[in-house]
Amino acid sequence: MNDDQNKDFIAAPSPADTVVDKPPRARVEDAVDPDESPRETMERKRDYLEGFLQKKPENVPAGAPGGDLYEAVVAALKEIYDPEIPVNIYDLGLIYGVEVDDESDVTVTMTLTTPHCPVAETMPGEVELRAASVPGVRDAEVNLVWDPPWGPDKMTDEARLELGML
């Protein structure tokens, strides 16, 4: 026998032989600041979220998403409602794109719910007039497209909630 075979090996202790202390239980008092009421805590969180949502992007060109002119055009489009569905056309998902170029010309790409929509003749003209009426816009053009076709999946969550689809 060589020296490696003569070594004694020690087995690890059995888990039943080992006593492990349980970790301390979490308590509400440990997580709550005793000097601050629950109402003050909630107000602080609400103020933080409100400030976060109201913050505007910095150094964004006026015609880029988040810019003043772009957002004004989107706000104007949100004032147009589909006559059959009580939701504005932007939240309904009929507006596929809004582009504002360097000369403040606006191009709106949109669709309708179906090609046989009763407002197919008037809605694009109304969108063009509304976009052109935004202060700072030089000209507006509407491109009516059918591909990709509109579907309920294009609606915002607000529109789905309004229609009872959520």
N, C-alpha and C positions, 0 to 999 in steps of 0.2 A: 504494500500500500504506500502511496506517496503522501506527501504532507497535505495536499488539498482534500483528500478523502478523510483525514483524521480530524478536520475542524468540526467543532460543534456549532450547530445552527440554533438560533433562538427564534421561536415563533412569535408573531405579533400577538398582543393581548386580544382576547375575545371582546367583541363589542358589549357583551353582557357584563363583563368585568369592569368596564370603564363607566364612571359616573360623570355625566355631563350636566352642568347647571343649565337650566332653561334661561333663555334671554329674558330681560325684563319686558313686561307688557307695555305697549304704548298707551299713553293716557292723553286725553284731550287737553288737560291742564298743561302738559309739556309743550303742546304746539300753539297754544293761545297766549298772546301777550296780555298779561293781566291788566296793563294800563290802557288797553284799547278795547272798546266795545265791538261786538260783531257788526254793528251798523257802521262804525267808523272804518272797519276793515273792508266792508263791502263798498263803501263810498270811495275809498282809495282805489280799489280795483276798478270800479266803474270809471272813475276819472282817468285812470291810465289808459283803459281801452278806448274811451271816447277821444282822448288826445291822439292816440295811435291811428284811429280811423279817420280823423279829421286832418291829419298831417298831409300836406301836399308834397309831391316830389320836388326836389330842388334842381335848378338849372335845366329845366325841360323846355325845349322850344315850344312856342305857342301852338303849332300845328301837330305836335307829336302827342300820342296818348298820354294823358296826364297834364297836358298843356292847357292854358286858358281857352284858346280858340277851339281846340278839339273838344274839350269838355262842354263848352257852350253849345256846339253843334249837337252833341249827344243829348244834352238837356232839352234842346229844341225838338229833337226827334222823339224824345220820351213824352212830349205833349200831344203826339198824334196817336189816337186810339183806333183800333180796328172796330168798325161799326157792328160786327157780329159777335165779337169777343171783347169783354170789358177789360182789356189789358192793352197797354201802349205797345206800339210796334217794335220798339227796341227790346223790351223785356220778352215780348212774344217770340223773338228770334228772327224776325223778318229782315233785320239789318245785318248783313254779312260783313260789312266793312265801311269805315269812314276814313278817308284820306284827305289830309290838308297839305297842299304843297307850299313851296316857299313864297308864292305870290298870293297866298290866301284863297286859292281856288279849292273848293271842296268837291270830292267825288264820293258819292254814296253808292255802295253796291248792296242791292236788296233783292228780295224775292217776295212772293205772295204765298198764301197758304195753298192755293191751287191755281192753275192757269185760268180756270173758269170763275175766279173770285169776282163777286159783283163790283168791287171797287178797282178792278184791274186797269181801267182806263183813267181813273182819277187819283188813286193813291200815289203813284210815282210823281205826278205833277205837284201834289200837295207836299210830298217830301222835299222836292226840289225847291219849292217856294219857301218852305219853313227853314231849310238849311241856308238858303240865300239871304233870308231876312236877319240872320244872326249878325250883330255888329262886328265888323272886321272882316267878314267874308266878302271877297270880290265877286265870285261867281260860284254857282253850284250846278252839279250835273248828277243825274241818277242813272245808274246802270241796272236794269232789271234782268236778273238771271234766273234760270230754272234748274241749274245744276250747281251744287247739290240741291235736291229737292228739300223743301221745308218739311220738318217733322216735329212732333211734340218734344223730342229730345233737345231741340234748339232753344227751348224756353228757359228763362232763368228760374231759380227757385222761388223768387217772389211771384212770378207769373203763375207757376204751378200751385202755389199756396192760394193765390187769389181765385183760381179756378177749381180749387178743391182736389187737386191731383196729388197732393203730398200727404 
